[in-house]
Amino acid sequence: MTTIIAVQYEDKVVMGADSLVTAHRKFNHPKMEKISKRNGYLIAGAGEVSACDIIQHLWQPPTPTVADKKDLYHFMIANVVPSLKNIFKENDYNWEKEEGDYETKFSFLIAINGEVFDIGDDFAVCLDQKGFYGIGSGASVAIGALHMNATMEKALEIASTIDPYTAGPFLFVEQKKK
C-alpha cells in the first residue's frame, strides 16, 4: 500500500511518494525508495513488493532512439511493455490473475524524457489529459486534492491523514523534457 502521484507539466514531470512500505508488516527505511532512477527513467511502483523490486532493481529499460522520442506513447507499448513482461518471466513472477481475482497486483508510473505513463497490471499504458497521475491505496484522495489546487506535498499530506497505508516523509523527483 502506498501513495504515489505525478504531475505532467509542459516541460517536465514531477513525481511524489510517501515512504511507508507495507508487506507482511510496516517498513520505513531510506533504501526502500518508491521512485527509482534507471537508464534515464523514473520508475515508481505500488502493489506487490516483489513486482516493484523486479522492475525497480533488476529491469534494464530499453533506450529510446531519436525516432522513438517523437512518439513515446507508442514506444512504451511496443518496447517497454514487452521488456517488462520479459523481466517478470526471467524472475519467475506470475502477473496473471486467477479467475475471480480482482485485486490489483501492481501499478507503475514510468517517466522517460519528461513524460509520464501509467501502466497497470494488465500492462495497459494510459495517459491523462489533465496530467494528474496516482497509484496506490491513497492515490484517489491525492488526485482529488490536486484537482482542488493542492500542491503535491499537500496532496500527499491529505492522503496520509485518510489512508492508513500512507505516511511521510515524502520524496519528490523531477525529470525535465529533453
C-alpha positions, 0 to 999 in steps of 0.5 A: 500500500502506498501513495504515489502521484505525478504531475505532467507539466509542459516541460517536465514531470514531477513525481511524489511518494510517501515512504511507508512500505507495507508487506507482511508488516510496516517498513520505513527505511531510506533504501526502500525508495518508491521512485527509482532512477534507471537508464534515464527513467523514473520508475515508481511502483505500488502493489506487490513488493516483489513486482516493484523490486523486479522492475525497480532493481533488476529491469534494464529499460530499453533506450529510446532512439531519436525516432522513438522520442517523437512518439513515446506513447507508442514506444512504451507499448511496443518496447517497454511493455514487452521488456517488462513482461520479459523481466517478470518471466526471467524472475519467475513472477506470475502477473496473471490473475486467477479467475475471480481475482480482482485485486490489483497486483501492481501499478507503475508510473514510468517517466522517460524524457519528461513524460509520464505513463501509467501502466497497470497490471494488465500492462495497459499504458494510459495517459491523462489529459489533465496530467494528474497521475496516482497509484496506490491505496491513497492515490484517489484522495491525492488526485482529488486534492490536486484537482482542488489546487493542492500542491503535491506535498499537500496532496500527499499530506491529505492522503496520509491523514485518510489512508492508513497505508500512507505516511511521510516523509515524502520524496519528490523527483523531477525529470525535465523534457529533453 
